[in-house]
Amino acid sequence: MYVYDQYDQKILDERVAQYRGQTERYLAGDLSEEEFLPLRLQNGLYVQRLAPMLRVAVPYGLMNSTQLRTVARLSRDFDKGYVHISTRQNIQFNWPELAEVPDMLAELAKVQMHAIQTSGNCIRNTTTDQFAGVARDELVDPRPYCEIIRQWSTLHPEFAFLPRKFKIAVCGTEEDRAAVRAHDIGIELVKNAAGEVGYKVLVGGGLGRTPVIGVEICDYLEKQHLLSYLEAILRVYNQHGRRDNKYKARIKILVKAMGIDAFREAVEAEWAHLKDGPTTLTDAEIERASSFFTEPEYAQIDAAAAEAALAEQGASDPIFANWVKRNTVAHRVDGYRIVNISLKATGYAPGDITDQQLELVADLADRFSFGELRSTHQQNLVLADVPMADLYELWQTLQKSGLATANIGYLTDMICCPGGDYCALANAKSIPVAESIQARFDDMDYVYDLGPLELNISGCMNACGHHHIGHIGILGVDKKGEEFYQVCLGGSQSKDASIGKILGPSFKQEDMADVMEKILGTYVDLRTEEENFLDTYRRVGIAPFKEKVYA
C-alpha cells in the first residue's frame, strides 16, 4: 500500500497545525460560525444532530493494521468506543468533542491518515473494488490509478471550491463492485485490441434528489492522458456548474442540461489546452505508483490439497462450511481466499464496529493477511489474502466476537446510512428500519433461498445509503413532522446499472417489515428457478409487487 513520503507528511502535519489554530480561534470567538464552517468541512468535521461527526479518509478502502489500531484507540479515548464504515469506504467517528478533534487529527497523522476532503465541495475520496489486486475477474489492478488520482486531487487549488461535492470511482474488473455508474466520474480500466491499458470514462452519474446513471463520454482514453482528461472535465464543471442552487449544482445536472454530445465537445475543447502538458502520465510515473502495491510473499500452496482439507473441515462443521460459502471469495492465487467480515449482525447498526472488534481485526490481519485490510462500499471489512489452511482458525475467532455473520450479498447484508439517529440532514431514522428487517428475516435458510439481494436504506434524499441503486431501496421522508418510508424496486449498481422505481405511497416505520415480507413473498411466487430478485423484477415489472403490497 502507499506510504507517505516526507512531502506528504509535511503537508499533513502542517494541515493539522493549521486546523488546530482555526479551532482555537473559533472556540475563543474570533471566528464566526459562518467563517468556521468551510474550515471544519475541509477537515472532515460535520456538526450532526447530537454531536460533531469526524469522517476519516481511507483511500480506495486500503488500510494497515497499525492504522486500524489507531482508529480503535481514538474511538475509545475520544468517542464512544465504536466507529461507522461509510459507503465511500471511509471511517466515521460519531461523538467527538469539537475541541478535541485537532488532537485526533494529530494522532491520525502519525499513522498517515487524515480527514482532508472527506466533506465540502471538493473532490472526495476516490473509491474502488474492495478486492482490487486479488480478484479473479480483474483485468487491471485499479489501485495505482486510484493513488495517482488521490495525489493529483488532494488539495488541488483549482478544485477546492467546486459547485458541489465531486466523487470518482475506478473499476478494473469484469463485475463492477465500485458502482462507477453512480459517480460524478466513473472510470473503467479496459484494454484495446493491441492489449494496451486505457480507460472508459463515464460522467454525470449520481444519486441524491435527482438520481442519474452516468453516461459514456470516452470509450477509450490512452493511459497517459488520465489526469489531463479528468482536469478538463473538472474545469468545464467548475466554470459552468450551477452555484445559485445547491440542488442543481452537481455535474449530473450540467451534463443533462447540455446533453452529453455538447458536454463532450466542451471537454474536448478544454482538453486541447491540457493534453500532452505537465499532467501527462509517463510510464515511469505509472510504474512508481504501481510499486506501492507489491505482491505479498505468497506461500507455495498445493491448491488441490488445500481444497480437500477445507472440504473435510466443512464436512465436519457445517456452520463453518456455510460461512466459507457465503463470506469468502476465490482468490487469484491458488491456495488463498478473500474473506469478507460482515458488519451486519442482527441487532446492531449496519456498518458499525467496536474498538475491541477493530483491534481484533487488526490482529487477524497481522496473523493471516500480511497486515492489510480493506473497507468496502457495502460497509463491511475484507481480509484479502488468507491461506485456506487458516480459514477455520480465523472463523472461530471471528465467531467469538460477533463478526462471523454469514450473510454477505444477501438481504440482511444491507447498506444503511446513520439516518435521523445521528444526521442533522435526515428526514427519518434508518437504523430502526434496518433492525426491524433484520429481526423479521432471521431465518437464514429463507434468506439464502431468496438468493443475492441488495437492500439499501437512506434517511433522506441525499441518498448516503444509495437507495436508488438497491434491488430494493428504502427512503425516509417527512410528512408533516412524521417519519414515513418510500420504497423503490429494481435498482442496480452493476454494469447493467439502473435507478429503482417508486412502488407507491410511503409507509409508517412499524409497517416496513410487513411491506418487505409482501415484496419478497411476491418475488418468491413469481420467480423462475434461475432468477434472482432483479431478474424477476425486470421480467414482470413493478405492477405485481404494487398490487400485493397495497391490496
C-alpha positions in Angstrom: 0.0 0.0 0.0 1.0 3.6 -0.4 3.5 5.0 2.1 3.7 8.8 2.6 7.0 10.4 1.7 8.5 13.4 3.6 6.5 15.9 1.5 3.2 14.1 2.1 3.9 14.0 5.8 4.9 17.7 6.0 1.7 18.8 4.2 -0.3 16.6 6.6 1.4 17.9 9.8 1.0 21.5 8.6 -2.6 21.0 7.9 -3.2 19.6 11.4 -1.4 22.6 13.0 -3.4 25.0 10.8 -6.7 23.5 11.8 -5.8 23.4 15.5 -5.3 27.2 15.2 -8.6 27.6 13.4 -10.5 25.6 16.0 -8.9 27.6 18.9 -9.9 30.9 17.2 -13.4 29.6 16.7 -13.8 28.5 20.3 -12.4 31.8 21.5 -15.0 33.7 19.5 -12.5 35.1 17.0 -14.1 33.2 14.1 -17.8 33.2 13.4 -19.9 30.1 12.7 -20.1 31.1 9.1 -16.3 31.6 8.9 -15.5 28.3 10.6 -18.0 26.2 8.6 -15.8 25.8 5.4 -12.7 25.3 7.5 -14.1 22.4 9.5 -15.7 20.9 6.4 -12.3 20.9 4.7 -11.0 18.8 7.6 -13.9 16.3 7.6 -15.9 17.7 10.5 -19.7 17.9 10.4 -22.0 19.1 13.1 -24.6 16.4 13.4 -27.9 16.1 15.3 -26.4 15.4 18.7 -22.6 15.8 18.3 -19.9 16.5 15.7 -19.0 13.8 13.3 -15.4 13.3 12.0 -15.0 11.5 8.7 -11.6 9.9 8.1 -10.4 9.2 4.6 -9.5 5.6 3.7 -8.0 6.0 0.2 -9.6 3.3 -2.0 -10.5 1.4 1.1 -7.0 0.2 2.0 -5.6 0.3 5.5 -2.9 -1.5 7.5 -3.2 -3.0 11.0 -1.4 -0.1 12.7 -3.8 2.4 11.3 -6.8 0.3 12.4 -5.4 0.1 15.9 -5.1 3.8 16.0 -8.7 4.2 14.9 -9.7 1.8 17.7 -7.7 3.7 20.3 -9.2 7.1 19.2 -12.7 5.7 19.3 -12.1 4.6 22.9 -10.3 7.8 24.0 -12.2 10.4 22.2 -15.6 8.8 21.2 -17.9 6.1 22.5 -15.9 3.1 21.6 -17.1 2.4 18.1 -16.9 3.7 14.5 -19.0 3.6 11.4 -17.9 2.4 7.9 -19.4 4.6 5.2 -20.3 3.7 1.6 -17.2 5.7 0.4 -15.1 3.2 2.3 -14.3 5.9 4.9 -14.5 5.7 8.7 -16.7 8.0 10.8 -16.5 9.0 14.5 -19.9 10.0 15.6 -19.3 11.6 19.0 -16.0 13.5 19.2 -15.7 16.8 21.1 -15.1 19.7 18.8 -12.2 21.0 20.8 -10.5 17.5 20.8 -10.7 17.0 17.0 -7.3 18.6 16.3 -5.8 16.1 18.8 -7.5 13.2 17.0 -6.2 14.5 13.6 -2.7 14.8 15.1 -2.8 11.1 16.2 -4.1 10.1 12.8 -1.3 11.9 11.0 1.2 9.8 12.9 -0.1 6.8 11.0 -0.6 8.6 7.7 -4.3 9.1 8.0 -6.3 12.3 7.7 -9.8 13.8 7.2 -8.9 16.1 4.3 -11.5 16.4 1.6 -13.9 14.0 3.2 -16.5 16.7 3.1 -17.1 20.1 1.4 -17.4 21.0 -2.3 -14.2 19.3 -3.4 -13.0 16.0 -4.9 -13.8 13.4 -2.3 -12.1 10.1 -1.5 -11.6 8.0 -4.7 -13.1 4.5 -4.3 -12.6 1.2 -6.0 -13.3 -2.5 -5.8 -12.6 -3.9 -2.3 -11.0 -7.0 -4.0 -8.5 -4.9 -6.0 -5.3 -6.7 -6.8 -6.6 -10.2 -5.8 -9.9 -10.6 -7.7 -10.0 -13.4 -10.2 -12.1 -11.3 -12.6 -9.6 -8.4 -12.6 -8.4 -7.1 -15.9 -6.1 -4.4 -14.4 -5.3 -3.5 -10.8 -7.0 -0.2 -10.2 -5.1 0.8 -7.1 -2.2 2.6 -8.8 -4.6 4.7 -10.8 -6.6 5.5 -7.7 -3.4 6.6 -6.0 -2.4 8.8 -8.9 -5.9 10.4 -8.8 -5.6 10.8 -5.0 -2.2 12.6 -5.3 -3.5 14.8 -8.1 -6.8 15.7 -6.4 -5.7 16.2 -2.8 -5.6 20.0 -2.1 -5.8 20.8 -5.8 -6.2 24.6 -5.6 -8.4 24.9 -8.7 -11.0 22.3 -7.4 -11.1 23.3 -3.7 -14.4 25.1 -4.1 -16.4 23.3 -6.7 -20.2 24.0 -7.2 -20.8 20.8 -5.2 -19.0 17.7 -3.9 -17.4 15.5 -6.5 -16.9 11.7 -6.4 -14.8 9.5 -8.6 -14.7 5.7 -8.7 -12.5 3.3 -10.6 -13.2 -0.3 -11.6 -10.7 -2.8 -13.2 -12.8 -5.9 -13.1 -15.5 -7.7 -15.1 -18.0 -7.2 -12.3 -18.5 -3.7 -11.1 -18.1 -3.7 -7.3 -17.4 0.1 -7.2 -20.7 1.4 -8.6 -18.9 3.5 -11.2 -22.1 4.5 -13.0 -23.4 6.2 -9.9 -20.5 8.6 -9.6 -19.7 12.1 -11.0 -16.9 10.4 -12.9 -16.7 6.6 -13.3 -13.5 5.1 -14.8 -13.4 1.5 -16.2 -9.9 0.2 -16.9 -10.0 -1.5 -20.3 -7.6 -2.9 -22.9 -7.7 -2.2 -26.6 -7.2 -4.6 -29.5 -3.4 -4.3 -29.0 -3.7 -5.2 -25.3 -2.8 -1.7 -24.2 -4.4 -0.4 -21.0 -6.7 2.6 -21.2 -9.9 4.0 -19.7 -13.5 4.1 -20.5 -14.8 7.3 -18.9 -18.3 7.8 -17.7 -19.6 11.2 -16.5 -22.7 12.6 -14.9 -23.8 9.8 -12.6 -25.0 10.4 -9.1 -27.9 9.9 -6.7 -29.5 12.4 -4.3 -32.6 14.3 -5.3 -32.1 13.6 -9.0 -30.7 10.1 -9.4 -28.9 9.6 -12.8 -26.8 6.8 -14.3 -23.6 8.1 -15.7 -23.1 8.2 -19.5 -20.1 7.4 -21.6 -18.0 10.4 -22.6 -15.0 8.5 -23.9 -14.9 4.8 -24.9 -11.1 4.6 -24.8 -8.7 7.1 -23.3 -5.0 6.4 -23.5 -3.4 5.8 -20.1 -1.1 8.8 -20.2 -4.0 11.2 -20.5 -5.9 10.2 -17.4 -5.2 13.4 -15.3 -5.4 15.9 -18.2 -8.8 14.5 -19.2 -10.1 14.5 -15.7 -8.9 18.1 -15.3 -10.7 19.1 -18.5 -13.9 17.6 -17.1 -13.5 19.3 -13.8 -12.7 22.7 -15.5 -15.9 22.5 -17.6 -17.9 21.7 -14.5 -16.2 24.3 -12.3 -16.9 27.0 -15.0 -20.4 26.1 -15.9 -21.9 24.2 -13.0 -24.7 26.0 -11.2 -23.8 27.8 -8.0 -27.2 29.5 -7.5 -29.0 26.4 -6.4 -27.2 23.6 -4.5 -29.9 21.1 -5.5 -28.9 21.7 -9.2 -25.2 22.1 -8.7 -23.9 18.5 -9.3 -22.3 17.7 -12.6 -25.1 15.3 -13.5 -27.4 18.4 -13.8 -24.9 20.2 -16.1 -24.4 17.1 -18.3 -28.2 16.6 -18.6 -28.8 20.3 -19.4 -26.1 20.4 -22.0 -26.5 16.9 -23.4 -23.6 14.5 -23.5 -22.5 15.5 -27.0 -22.3 19.2 -26.2 -20.6 18.4 -22.9 -18.1 16.2 -24.6 -17.3 19.0 -27.1 -16.7 21.4 -24.2 -14.4 18.9 -22.5 -12.5 18.2 -25.7 -12.0 22.0 -26.3 -10.7 22.4 -22.7 -8.6 19.2 -23.1 -6.9 20.7 -26.2 -5.1 23.1 -23.8 -4.1 20.4 -21.4 -3.3 17.3 -23.5 0.4 16.4 -23.6 1.1 19.0 -20.9 2.6 18.8 -17.4 0.0 16.3 -16.1 0.7 13.8 -18.8 1.4 10.4 -17.1 4.7 8.8 -18.0 5.4 5.1 -17.9 7.8 5.8 -15.1 5.1 7.6 -13.0 2.7 4.8 -13.5 5.4 2.3 -12.5 6.2 4.4 -9.4 2.5 4.3 -8.3 2.3 0.6 -9.1 5.4 -0.1 -7.0 3.4 0.8 -3.8 1.2 -2.2 -4.4 3.7 -5.0 -4.5 2.6 -8.6 -4.3 2.9 -10.1 -0.8 5.2 -13.1 -0.2 2.5 -15.7 -1.0 3.4 -19.2 0.1 3.6 -22.0 -2.5 0.4 -24.0 -1.6 -0.8 -27.3 -3.0 -4.2 -26.0 -4.1 -5.8 -29.4 -4.5 -4.6 -30.5 -1.0 -5.8 -27.2 0.5 -9.2 -27.5 -1.2 -9.5 -31.1 0.0 -8.6 -30.2 3.6 -11.1 -27.3 3.5 -13.8 -29.6 2.3 -13.1 -32.0 5.1 -13.3 -29.3 7.7 -16.6 -28.1 6.2 -18.0 -31.6 6.3 -17.3 -31.9 10.0 -18.5 -28.4 10.8 -21.5 -27.4 8.5 -21.7 -23.9 10.1 -18.1 -23.2 9.1 -18.8 -24.6 5.6 -21.7 -22.2 5.3 -19.5 -19.2 6.3 -16.9 -20.2 3.8 -19.6 -20.5 1.1 -21.2 -17.1 1.9 -18.4 -14.9 3.2 -15.3 -16.0 1.2 -14.4 -15.4 -2.4 -12.0 -17.1 -4.8 -8.5 -15.6 -4.9 -6.3 -15.2 -8.0 -3.6 -17.1 -6.1 -4.2 -20.8 -5.6 -4.5 -21.8 -2.0 -5.8 -18.4 -0.8 -9.3 -17.0 -0.2 -10.6 -13.5 0.1 -12.5 -13.1 3.4 -15.4 -10.7 3.9 -16.0 -9.7 7.5 -19.7 -8.9 7.9 -20.6 -5.8 10.0 -24.3 -6.7 9.7 -25.1 -8.8 12.7 -28.7 -8.7 13.7 -29.4 -6.1 16.4 -26.5 -3.9 15.5 -26.4 -0.8 13.3 -25.2 -1.9 9.8 -21.6 -0.8 9.3 -20.7 -0.2 13.0 -17.8 -1.9 14.6 -16.5 -1.5 18.2 -13.0 -0.6 19.4 -12.4 -4.2 20.6 -13.5 -5.6 17.3 -11.3 -3.2 15.4 -8.3 -4.3 17.4 -9.2 -8.0 16.9 -9.4 -7.5 13.1 -6.0 -5.7 13.2 -4.6 -8.7 15.0 -6.2 -11.1 12.5 -4.8 -9.0 9.6 -1.3 -9.4 11.0 -1.7 -13.1 11.6 -3.5 -14.1 8.4 -3.4 -11.4 5.7 0.0 -9.6 5.6 -1.1 -6.8 7.9 -3.5 -5.3 5.4 -7.3 -5.0 5.3 -9.9 -3.1 3.3 -13.2 -1.3 4.0 -16.0 -1.8 1.4 -18.7 0.1 -0.3 -21.1 -2.3 1.3 -19.9 -1.2 4.8 -18.0 -4.3 5.6 -14.3 -5.2 6.0 -12.1 -7.5 4.0 -9.0 -9.6 4.7 -7.8 -10.1 1.1 -5.0 -12.7 1.4 -5.9 -15.6 3.8 -4.4 -19.1 3.2 -7.1 -21.7 3.1 -5.4 -23.6 5.9 -6.0 -20.7 8.2 -9.7 -20.2 7.4 -11.0 -22.4 10.2 -9.0 -20.7 12.9 -9.9 -17.3 11.6 -13.6 -18.2 11.5 -13.5 -19.4 15.1 -12.0 -16.2 16.3 -14.5 -14.0 14.3 -17.4 -16.1 15.6 -16.5 -15.4 19.2 -16.5 -11.7 18.6 -19.8 -11.4 16.6 -18.1 -10.9 13.3 -18.9 -14.2 11.5 -22.5 -13.5 10.3 -22.7 -15.5 7.1 -24.8 -13.1 5.0 -22.5 -11.3 2.5 -24.6 -10.4 -0.5 -27.9 -11.4 1.0 -30.9 -9.5 2.3 -29.5 -8.7 5.8 -26.2 -7.5 4.4 -27.9 -4.2 3.8 -26.4 -0.8 3.2 -27.8 1.7 5.7 -26.8 5.3 6.4 -26.8 6.5 10.1 -30.1 8.4 9.4 -32.0 10.5 11.9 -30.4 9.0 14.9 -27.3 11.0 14.1 -27.5 13.1 10.9 -29.0 16.6 11.0 -30.0 16.3 7.4 -32.0 13.2 7.7 -35.8 13.2 7.5 -36.2 9.9 9.2 -34.3 7.2 11.1 -32.7 4.5 9.1 -31.3 2.1 11.8 -34.6 1.1 13.4 -35.9 0.1 10.0 -32.8 -2.0 9.3 -33.1 -3.6 12.7 -36.8 -4.4 12.2 -36.0 -6.1 8.9 -33.0 -8.0 10.4 -35.3 -9.2 13.2 -38.1 -10.3 10.9 -35.9 -12.2 8.5 -33.7 -14.0 11.0 -34.3 -17.4 9.3 -31.1 -17.6 7.3 -32.4 -20.6 5.3 -35.1 -18.3 3.9 -32.6 -15.5 3.3 -30.3 -17.8 1.4 -33.3 -19.1 -0.6 -34.0 -15.6 -1.7 -30.6 -15.5 -3.4 -28.4 -12.4 -3.8 -30.4 -9.4 -2.9 -29.3 -5.8 -2.3 -31.3 -3.7 0.2 -30.2 -0.1 0.6 -31.7 2.3 3.2 -31.3 6.1 3.2 -32.7 8.6 5.8 -33.1 11.4 3.3 -32.9 12.4 -0.3 -29.1 12.9 -0.1 -29.0 9.1 -0.6 -26.0 8.3 1.5 -27.5 4.7 1.7 -27.6 4.6 -2.1 -31.3 3.5 -2.0 -31.8 4.4 -5.7 -29.5 1.6 -6.8 -30.5 -1.2 -4.4 -32.6 -4.0 -5.8 -34.9 -2.8 -3.0 -34.4 0.7 -1.8 -35.9 2.5 1.2 -36.0 6.2 1.6 -37.0 8.1 4.8 -39.3 11.0 4.1 -41.0 13.6 6.3 -44.8 14.0 6.2 -45.9 17.0 8.4 -43.4 16.1 11.1 -43.9 12.4 10.9 -41.4 9.8 9.6 -42.5 7.7 6.7 -40.7 5.4 4.3 -40.8 5.3 0.5 -39.9 2.0 -1.3 -38.3 1.7 -4.7 -37.6 -1.5 -6.7 -35.3 -2.5 -9.5 -32.2 -0.5 -8.9 -28.7 -1.9 -9.7 -25.2 -0.7 -9.1 -23.6 -3.1 -11.5 -22.6 -2.6 -15.2 -26.3 -3.0 -16.0 -27.0 -0.1 -13.7 -30.5 1.2 -13.2 -32.4 3.5 -10.9 -35.2 1.9 -8.9 -38.9 2.9 -9.5 -41.0 4.1 -6.6 -43.5 1.5 -5.6 -46.2 3.9 -4.4 -47.3 5.9 -1.4 -45.0 5.7 1.6 -45.3 3.6 4.8 -45.0 4.1 8.5 -42.0 2.7 10.3 -43.9 0.0 12.1 -45.2 -1.3 8.7 -41.8 -1.7 7.0 -41.1 -5.3 7.9 -44.6 -6.3 6.7 -44.1 -4.4 3.5 -40.8 -6.2 2.9 -42.5 -9.6 3.6 -45.1 -8.9 0.9 -42.5 -7.7 -1.6 -40.3 -10.8 -1.0 -43.3 -13.1 -1.0 -44.4 -11.8 -4.4 -40.9 -12.4 -5.7 -40.8 -16.0 -4.4 -44.2 -16.6 -6.0 -43.2 -15.2 -9.4 -39.6 -16.2 -9.9 -38.3 -19.0 -12.0 -35.6 -21.4 -10.8 -32.8 -19.5 -12.4 -33.8 -16.0 -11.4 -32.7 -13.7 -8.6 -34.8 -10.7 -7.4 -33.6 -8.3 -10.0 -34.2 -10.8 -12.8 -37.7 -11.4 -11.7 -38.5 -7.7 -11.3 -37.1 -6.9 -14.7 -39.2 -9.6 -16.3 -42.6 -8.9 -14.6 -42.3 -5.2 -13.8 -43.5 -3.3 -10.7 -47.2 -4.0 -11.1 -47.4 -7.3 -9.3 -45.5 -6.0 -6.3 -47.6 -2.9 -6.1 -50.8 -5.0 -6.3 -49.7 -7.2 -3.5 -48.3 -4.5 -1.2 -51.3 -2.2 -1.5 -54.0 -4.8 -1.7 
